[in-house]
Amino acid sequence: MIESQEPRRGTTSAPRARGSVAPRDLVRLTILFVLAMGPLSGGAVFDPAAIPLLAVMYLAGLLSWARGHWGRAHGEAIPRFPVLRPVLALHALVLFQLVPLPPGLLRWLSPGSFAFREELALLPVTSWAPVSVNPAATLRGLLFLAGMTLFAAAVFREFEEPRWRRRLLGLVVTMGLALSLEALFQAASAEPTKIYGLWKPAEDWGVFGPYVNRANFAGYLVMAIPLALGFAAQALQDVRRSWSRRRVGWLALGEAAGSATLFRSAVAVAVIVGLMASESRGALMAFVLSMAAIPLALRRRSVAALVLVVAAIGVSWVGLSGFAVAFEARGIKASRLDLWADALQIVPHFPVLGVGLNAFGAAYPRYQTFSKGLWWGELHNEYLQSAVDMGLIGAALAGIVLTRLYGAALRGARRGALEAALLGALLASAFSNVVESNWQVPGNAATFAALAGLALRAGLDVPKLEAP
């Protein structure tokens, strides 16, 4: 790609020796490392992968925060994180869930928490206790939330330059392509549930590619596909400019921009094939809905045509027969609908502050009406779970953050193909999480946080993501 050589406005750049790496570039490379290792480790759902990944995210986030603080102190124009206040309020709420309260106050603020403690102790509650019904799980949730926040803020601060933003988006597409190819080869192998041909999980029924759950695998790809289409659409726009400027007609397809359009379209087809092969029904619906975002945001017929053609090729390559069988056999799982119905019974007992972030699994057995021998750790609906875990206050704060995020993404989407693709990726993730819990998968959540940081920055007055 062609990179801009213009320095950032309001800053001066000192020359660096060839081959040297600036401290800021080191932070950026650390962020890119996280975004590569997350999906390659199967979403980092197990502690041996999740803990190191989160530790590196904290490192990148804290280094970026320190650099931003130093830069502002020395006159550098670094904008504030746009959703800082509601995000900090969300952290404060979760922290309050961990504070021991006197029994009378706990009964008043959270009747469900008080009743949970009484049932657990089999005696009247006389000692102080926190709102969270599982403080250890809530503490882990708070550390997870803080790590994702630091990571998103780091991307917001460090990736305002178009070339670095393109690198980040290109890495997500590259990971999507790598996951798709690995999953297809693995599915055709003699041991399709053996991850990387090395390890077979104890519960291997949902394995696809390096992920132990095909829905989480597809949850990553639905973010990568719009970005792949955005790169292809950008190359097509370059072809059109060359066509009109030089009047070379169809010969423009043989030039660099034309070759880039074909190559990037092929990459997008390959990632779509990976998604279709996963047969994740929630991801399929998210994919279909997000496909409307890019052409609607750009309002350009040629781009809309390219997006639809590439998507159609990818879908037809695998076909919908697998999805048809899955829908006919299971439709929407009755157990999932029952789960949501049970969860709605929890909210009135924990209306203000919730059961505690990440504590749903501890609270749910008291309300479970089906498959009582089966433990559920998440709701497979991130929006409903926010209300259960953090109450109406937490759900409202989360809603404010998401509203501002998607507002910024929509403002940025009108500026170019990649900005529109970024909106499409964020929307696809939002749609998929109506029936899944991908934001609780560390690798997928880190990618979403990074894309959120880019979108919040794109909503400001920064250079477009197209090559000059």
SVG drawing of the C-alpha trace seen along z (x, -y; Angstrom):
<svg xmlns="http://www.w3.org/2000/svg" viewBox="-40 -23 60 63">
<polyline fill="none" stroke="black" stroke-width="0.4" points="0.0,0.0 1.1,-3.6 1.7,-5.3 1.4,-9.0 4.6,-10.8 3.0,-13.9 3.7,-14.4 0.7,-14.7 -0.7,-18.2 0.5,-20.0 3.5,-17.7 7.0,-17.6 8.7,-14.3 12.4,-13.8 14.3,-11.7 15.1,-8.1 17.9,-5.9 17.1,-3.3 15.9,-0.1 15.2,-1.7 11.8,-1.4 10.2,-4.4 8.7,-3.8 5.3,-4.6 5.7,-2.2 6.6,0.5 3.2,-0.1 1.5,0.2 3.4,3.5 2.4,4.8 -1.2,4.1 -0.9,5.8 0.7,8.8 -2.4,9.1 -4.7,9.0 -2.8,11.8 -2.4,14.1 -6.1,13.7 -7.7,15.5 -4.7,17.9 -5.1,19.1 -8.7,20.0 -10.0,16.8 -7.9,17.3 -10.8,18.9 -8.5,20.9 -6.4,19.4 -3.0,20.4 -3.8,18.2 -6.2,15.7 -4.0,14.5 -0.9,13.7 -3.0,12.1 -4.7,9.9 -1.4,9.1 0.0,7.9 -3.1,5.8 -2.6,4.1 1.0,3.5 0.1,1.8 -2.7,-0.1 -0.7,-1.5 2.3,-2.4 -0.1,-4.2 -1.8,-6.0 1.6,-7.1 2.7,-8.3 -0.5,-10.2 -0.2,-11.9 3.4,-12.8 2.4,-14.1 -0.3,-16.4 2.0,-17.7 4.4,-18.7 1.8,-20.3 0.9,-17.4 -2.7,-17.5 -4.1,-14.1 -7.9,-14.0 -9.6,-12.5 -11.2,-9.1 -14.8,-10.0 -16.6,-7.5 -14.4,-7.9 -17.0,-9.1 -19.7,-6.4 -16.9,-3.8 -15.5,-5.0 -19.0,-5.0 -19.4,-1.4 -16.1,-0.4 -17.2,-2.3 -20.5,-0.3 -18.7,3.0 -16.3,2.0 -19.3,1.1 -20.7,4.6 -17.6,5.9 -18.0,3.5 -19.4,5.3 -22.6,3.6 -24.5,3.8 -27.5,6.2 -30.2,3.5 -28.6,1.6 -28.0,4.7 -31.7,5.8 -32.8,2.4 -30.4,2.0 -30.5,5.6 -33.2,7.9 -31.9,10.8 -28.4,10.5 -29.8,10.5 -32.0,13.5 -29.1,15.3 -26.9,14.8 -29.7,16.0 -30.3,19.1 -26.6,19.8 -26.1,19.4 -29.4,21.1 -29.5,18.4 -30.5,14.7 -27.8,12.5 -26.1,10.4 -22.7,9.8 -21.8,7.4 -21.8,8.8 -21.3,7.4 -23.9,7.1 -22.2,9.6 -23.3,13.2 -19.8,14.4 -17.2,11.7 -14.3,13.7 -16.0,14.0 -16.9,10.3 -13.3,9.4 -12.2,11.3 -14.9,9.6 -13.7,6.2 -10.1,7.0 -11.3,8.2 -13.4,5.0 -10.5,2.7 -8.1,4.5 -10.5,4.1 -11.0,0.5 -7.3,-0.2 -6.8,1.6 -9.5,-0.3 -8.2,-3.6 -4.7,-2.7 -5.8,-2.0 -7.8,-5.3 -4.6,-7.2 -2.0,-5.4 -3.7,-4.6 -4.7,-8.0 -2.3,-7.7 -3.9,-6.1 -1.1,-3.7 -1.2,-2.2 -5.0,-2.0 -4.8,-0.2 -2.3,2.2 -4.6,3.0 -7.6,3.6 -5.4,5.6 -4.2,7.7 -7.8,8.6 -8.5,9.6 -5.3,11.6 -6.3,13.4 -9.7,14.1 -8.1,15.6 -5.7,17.7 -8.5,19.0 -10.7,19.9 -7.9,21.8 -6.9,23.6 -10.5,24.5 -11.1,25.9 -8.0,28.0 -8.7,29.2 -12.3,30.1 -11.0,32.2 -8.4,34.0 -8.7,37.4 -9.2,35.7 -11.3,32.6 -11.7,31.9 -7.9,32.0 -6.8,28.3 -3.8,27.6 -3.4,31.4 -2.0,31.4 -4.7,31.1 -8.2,32.5 -10.4,30.9 -12.4,33.1 -15.6,31.6 -14.9,31.5 -18.4,31.4 -18.1,27.7 -14.5,27.5 -13.9,25.6 -10.5,24.4 -8.5,23.4 -11.7,22.5 -13.5,25.0 -16.8,23.5 -17.8,22.8 -20.0,19.9 -17.0,18.1 -15.0,18.9 -17.8,17.4 -18.0,14.5 -14.5,13.4 -15.1,13.9 -18.2,11.7 -15.9,8.8 -13.2,9.7 -15.6,10.1 -16.8,6.4 -13.2,5.3 -12.1,7.6 -14.9,6.2 -13.9,2.7 -10.4,3.2 -11.8,4.7 -14.2,1.7 -11.4,-0.7 -9.3,0.9 -12.4,0.7 -12.6,-3.0 -9.0,-3.3 -9.8,-1.6 -12.7,-4.0 -10.4,-7.0 -7.8,-5.6 -10.5,-4.8 -11.9,-8.4 -8.6,-10.2 -6.6,-8.4 -9.6,-7.2 -8.0,-3.7 -11.3,-1.9 -11.2,1.8 -7.4,1.7 -7.5,0.2 -8.3,3.7 -4.9,4.8 -3.1,2.2 -2.1,2.4 -5.5,1.2 -7.3,3.8 -5.1,6.6 -5.6,5.4 -9.4,5.5 -9.3,9.1 -6.9,10.2 -8.8,8.5 -12.1,9.9 -10.7,13.4 -9.6,12.9 -13.1,11.8 -14.6,14.8 -12.3,17.1 -13.3,15.6 -17.0,15.9 -16.4,19.5 -14.9,20.1 -17.9,18.5 -20.4,20.5 -18.5,23.7 -18.8,23.1 -22.6,23.3 -23.2,20.9 -26.8,19.7 -26.3,16.6 -23.3,15.6 -25.1,16.1 -27.9,13.7 -25.3,11.2 -23.5,11.5 -26.6,10.9 -27.6,7.9 -24.1,6.3 -23.9,6.7 -26.3,3.8 -24.2,1.5 -21.3,0.8 -23.3,-0.1 -25.9,-2.1 -23.1,-4.1 -21.2,-4.8 -24.3,-5.3 -22.3,-4.2 -23.8,-1.7 -20.5,-0.3 -19.4,0.5 -22.8,2.0 -22.6,4.2 -19.1,5.4 -20.1,6.2 -23.2,8.2 -21.3,10.1 -18.4,11.1 -20.9,12.1 -22.9,14.1 -19.8,15.9 -18.8,16.8 -22.2,18.1 -22.7,20.1 -19.3,21.7 -20.4,23.6 -24.2,23.2 -26.9,23.0 -27.7,26.7 -25.9,27.1 -27.7,24.1 -31.0,25.4 -30.5,28.8 -29.5,27.0 -32.6,24.8 -34.9,27.6 -33.4,29.9 -33.1,27.3 -34.4,23.9 -33.6,21.6 -32.8,23.8 -35.7,24.1 -33.2,24.2 -31.9,20.8 -35.3,19.3 -36.0,21.0 -32.7,19.6 -33.7,16.1 -37.1,16.5 -35.5,17.7 -33.1,14.7 -35.9,12.3 -37.1,13.6 -33.8,12.7 -33.9,9.0 -36.8,8.0 -34.8,9.5 -31.6,7.6 -33.1,4.5 -30.6,1.8 -27.2,3.3 -27.5,6.8 -26.1,10.1 -22.5,8.9 -20.5,8.7 -19.6,12.2 -21.6,13.8 -24.6,15.0 -23.5,18.6 -23.7,18.5 -27.1,16.8 -28.9,18.7 -29.4,22.2 -32.0,20.7 -34.1,19.6 -33.4,22.5 -36.5,24.3 -35.0,26.8 -32.0,29.2 -31.2,28.6 -28.1,30.7 -26.6,28.4 -24.6,25.4 -24.9,22.1 -22.1,19.6 -23.4,17.1 -26.7,16.1 -25.9,16.2 -27.3,12.7 -24.9,10.0 -27.6,7.3 -29.8,9.3 -26.8,10.4 -25.7,6.8 -29.0,6.2 -28.7,9.4 -25.1,8.8 -25.1,5.0 -28.8,4.2 -30.7,1.4 -28.0,-1.1 -25.3,0.9 -27.3,1.7 -28.1,-2.0 -24.4,-2.9 -23.5,-0.1 -26.2,-1.4 -24.7,-4.9 -21.2,-3.6 -22.6,-1.6 -24.7,-4.5 -21.7,-6.8 -19.6,-4.2 -22.0,-3.4 -22.7,-7.1 -19.0,-7.8 -18.7,-4.8 -21.6,-6.1 -20.0,-9.6 -16.8,-8.0 -18.5,-5.6 -19.5,-8.5 -15.9,-9.3 -14.6,-6.2 -14.8,-2.5 -12.7,-1.3 -14.5,-3.5 -17.8,-2.1 -16.4,1.4 -15.4,0.6 -19.0,-0.2 -20.1,3.0 -17.7,5.0 -18.9,3.4 -22.5,3.9 -21.9,7.6 -20.5,8.2 -23.4,6.4 -25.9,8.5 -24.1,11.8 -24.2,11.0 -28.0,11.0 -27.7,14.8 -24.1,15.4 -21.6,14.2 -18.6,13.3 -17.7,10.3 -16.8,12.7 -14.3,14.5 -10.9,12.7 -9.6,12.9 -12.8,11.7 -13.4,9.1 -9.9,7.7 -10.5,7.4 -13.9,5.7 -12.2,3.3 -9.6,2.4 -12.1,1.8 -14.1,-0.3 -11.0,-2.4 -10.5,-3.0 -14.2,-3.9 -14.1,-6.4 -11.1,-8.0 -12.6,-7.9 -15.5,-9.9 -13.1,-12.8 -11.4,-14.9 -8.6,-12.5 -7.3,-11.7 -9.2,-9.2 -8.1,-5.6 -7.6,-5.5 -4.2,-5.5 -3.3,-9.0"/>
</svg>
